[in-house]
Amino acid sequence: MVKRKIIWSPRAKLNLKVILDFYIKRNGTMTFSKKLHSSFRKSIKILENHADIGHQSDVLNVKNIIDGD
């Protein structure tokens, strides 16, 4: 099994920041944003170690993974 490195595009990094900031402002605390970020990191580690999982997107070499319900 070959471990793959996940490369975040600048747009993806910005989107992540916007999402986390939204919940910080909405909830008035960082608690949920920290949990969400932790959940994202866990999913990323799974993808790094098991690159064959996830759904192929319309973009070459880009996969989607659904986290949670």
C-alpha positions in Angstrom: 0.0 0.0 0.0 1.4 3.4 -1.1 0.7 6.3 1.1 -0.5 9.4 -0.9 -0.1 13.0 0.0 -3.2 15.2 0.0 -2.5 18.5 -1.7 -4.9 21.3 -0.8 -5.5 23.9 -3.5 -5.5 27.6 -2.5 -9.3 27.6 -3.1 -9.8 24.6 -0.9 -7.8 26.1 1.9 -9.8 29.3 1.7 -13.1 27.4 1.7 -12.0 25.5 4.8 -11.2 28.7 6.6 -14.5 30.3 5.5 -16.4 27.2 6.8 -14.6 27.2 10.1 -15.0 30.9 10.6 -18.7 30.7 9.8 -19.3 28.3 12.7 -17.1 30.3 15.0 -19.2 33.4 14.4 -22.5 31.6 14.4 -21.9 29.7 17.6 -19.7 32.3 19.4 -17.2 29.6 20.3 -14.5 27.6 18.5 -15.7 24.3 20.0 -17.7 23.1 17.0 -15.1 24.4 14.5 -12.4 22.4 16.3 -14.5 19.2 16.1 -15.2 19.8 12.5 -11.6 20.4 11.7 -10.6 17.3 13.6 -13.1 15.3 11.6 -11.7 16.6 8.3 -8.2 15.7 9.4 -9.3 12.1 10.2 -10.9 11.8 6.8 -7.8 13.1 5.1 -5.6 10.5 7.0 -7.9 7.8 5.8 -7.6 9.0 2.2 -3.8 9.2 2.5 -3.6 5.6 3.6 -6.4 4.2 1.4 -6.3 6.3 -1.8 -8.7 3.9 -3.6 -11.7 4.9 -1.4 -13.9 7.9 -2.1 -15.9 8.8 -5.1 -14.1 10.0 -8.2 -15.2 13.6 -9.1 -15.5 15.1 -12.5 -12.0 16.5 -12.0 -9.0 14.2 -12.8 -7.2 12.9 -9.7 -9.8 14.5 -7.4 -12.0 12.4 -5.1 -14.9 13.2 -2.8 -15.5 11.6 0.6 -18.6 12.1 2.7 -17.9 12.5 6.4 -20.7 11.7 8.8 -24.4 11.5 8.1 
